[in-house]
Amino acid sequence: MVLETLNPMHYNISSLVPDTMPVATVPILILMCFLFLIWNHEETSSIPGPGYCMGIGPLISHGRFLWMGVGNACNYYNKTYGDFVRVWISGEETFIISK
């Protein structure tokens, strides 16, 4: 009897998983996706610079300043985007103005 209860072939696993998704699950998933898009939406700025991209842009920008140093990172962004650039340093939006 103990061996029968321990035998995994004894249980019908497919009966535990429903064949179709419950009807309420699809609208809830659609609503969650919609709220996620609204939450991550940010107005595009007219100032050039790396994109926000759900928080990845600020991480890359800050990492570049830590890795290259302030002077080299500023030169990189000025060559890439121009004389007036928006970047993120320590999670704060920072403007680099140079000529």
N, C-alpha and C positions, 0 to 999 in steps of 0.2 A: 504494500500500500504506500509506503514512503517512497519507493522508487517510482511509482506511478505519478505522484505529485511533483517529483523533481524532473520528470521527463518533459523537455520543452515541446516535444511533438504532441503531447497530450492536450495542450491548449490551442485553440483556434485563434491566432492573433488577428486574422482578418476580420473577425466578428467584433473586435474592439474598436477598429477604425471605421468611421462612417464612410459610406460610399460617396456621398456628395457633401459639399460644404453647407452648413446651415444657411438659411436664407438671409439672416441678419448679418452674417460675417462679411459678405461682399460690400454692402453699403458702408459698414464700419471701416473696412480697409480703404475704400475710396475716400471717405471723409478724412481719415488719418493722413493719406497721401496729400490731399488738398491742403490740410492744415500745415503739413510739413513744408509744402511749397510756399505758402503764405509766410510762414515763420522765417524762412531763409531768403525771402525776397528782399532785395535792397535796391533802392533807386540807383541807376547808373549815374556816375558823376561825370561832369564835363571836364574834370581835371584828369590828365593821363596818368597812368600808373598800373601796377599789377592789379588784376581783378580780385574781388573778394572771395568768390567761389566757395561758399559755405564755410568760411573761416580758414580755408587752406592758404589763401593769399597772404593774410597777415602772418601766418606761421612761416611761410617761405621768406617773406620780406624780413622778418625779425631774424631768422636763421642766417640770411645772407649778411646782415649787418654784424652778427656775432662772428661769422666765419671769415668775412673779408675785412672787417674793420669799417669804421665810419667813412673814411676818405675814399677807399676803393669802391665800397658799395654805392656811395653817392655818385662817383664817376660812372659806374656801371649803369645806374638808373638814368643819369643824364644822357648818356650815349644812346640808351634804349628808347627813352620816352620824351626827351627834350629838356628844356631849361626849368620847367615848373612841373614837379612830380609829386604825386601822393603815394606815400608808403606807410607801413605800420611798424612802429618800434614799441616793443613791450605792450602790444595790444592797443596802442593809441594811434590815431590817424595823425601822420606827420607830413608836412610839406617841405620839399627840398627845392629851394630857389637858388639858381646859379646862372652864371653866364659864361 
